[in-house]
Amino acid sequence: MVKIIMFWNILEGKESDYLEFLTQEFAKSILGLGIQPTDAWYVVWGEGPQVIAGGTTDDLDSMERALASPEWAAFTERLALLVTGFEYKVVEQAGGFQL
């Protein structure tokens, strides 16, 4: 299995809009790409990104298709209105928490 790990910070003043997006659109969008959400972390203390989220696909080809799709572009454009510092990486899935 292959995992995408995404990182970002919520834009100041956009917290309510972000929470609405998170509860109403995030999982639906990710699932629509064929990515199974696996974890999400909200960091309240320390350095680094404020949010870390992950999801998996069965193989690299599936992940690459998802990330090359117009739906991924639309998802990241929507997210960009609410967050800053969005980054992601694709890794081989390992057990437990991954960075």
C-alpha positions in Angstrom: 0.0 0.0 0.0 1.0 3.6 -0.6 0.3 6.5 1.7 -0.1 10.2 1.1 0.9 12.4 4.0 -0.4 16.0 3.8 0.7 19.0 5.9 -0.7 22.5 6.3 -1.6 25.4 8.6 -5.0 26.9 8.9 -5.2 30.5 7.7 -5.8 33.0 10.5 -9.4 34.1 10.4 -10.5 31.1 8.3 -10.9 28.6 11.2 -14.7 28.5 10.9 -14.7 28.0 7.1 -11.9 25.4 7.5 -13.9 23.4 10.1 -17.0 23.5 7.7 -14.8 22.3 4.9 -13.3 19.6 7.1 -16.6 18.2 8.2 -18.6 18.5 5.0 -16.1 18.1 2.1 -12.7 16.8 3.1 -13.4 13.0 3.5 -15.9 13.0 0.6 -13.3 14.6 -1.7 -10.5 12.3 -0.7 -12.7 9.2 -1.0 -13.9 10.4 -4.4 -10.2 10.3 -5.5 -9.9 6.7 -4.4 -7.8 7.5 -1.4 -8.9 5.9 1.9 -8.4 8.4 4.8 -6.3 6.8 7.5 -5.5 9.5 10.0 -5.6 13.2 10.8 -3.7 15.1 13.5 -4.2 18.6 14.8 -1.1 19.9 16.5 -1.7 22.2 19.4 1.8 22.4 20.8 5.3 22.7 19.3 6.9 23.4 16.0 5.8 22.2 12.6 2.6 22.0 10.6 -0.7 22.6 12.4 -2.5 19.7 10.6 -1.2 16.4 9.3 -3.5 14.1 7.4 -3.0 10.8 5.6 -4.7 8.4 3.3 -3.8 5.2 1.3 -4.3 3.6 -2.0 -3.6 0.0 -2.9 -0.6 0.9 -5.2 1.5 3.7 -6.6 -0.4 3.7 -9.9 -3.7 4.4 -8.1 -2.1 7.2 -6.1 -0.5 8.8 -9.1 -3.8 8.7 -11.1 -5.6 10.4 -8.1 -2.9 13.1 -7.8 -3.0 13.8 -11.6 -6.8 14.1 -11.7 -8.8 17.3 -12.1 -10.6 16.4 -8.9 -7.2 16.6 -7.0 -6.6 20.0 -8.5 -10.0 21.2 -7.5 -9.5 19.8 -4.0 -6.2 21.5 -3.5 -7.5 24.8 -5.0 -10.4 24.7 -2.5 -8.0 23.8 0.4 -5.7 26.7 -0.6 -8.4 29.2 0.2 -8.3 28.0 3.8 -4.8 27.0 4.6 -1.2 27.9 4.0 2.0 25.9 3.6 0.2 22.9 2.0 2.6 20.2 1.2 2.4 16.4 0.7 4.5 13.4 0.1 3.8 9.9 -1.0 5.5 7.0 0.8 5.2 3.3 1.3 2.7 2.7 4.1 4.3 1.5 7.3 2.6 0.6 10.5 1.9 3.4 13.0 2.3 7.1 12.8 4.3 8.4 9.8 5.9 11.7 8.9 
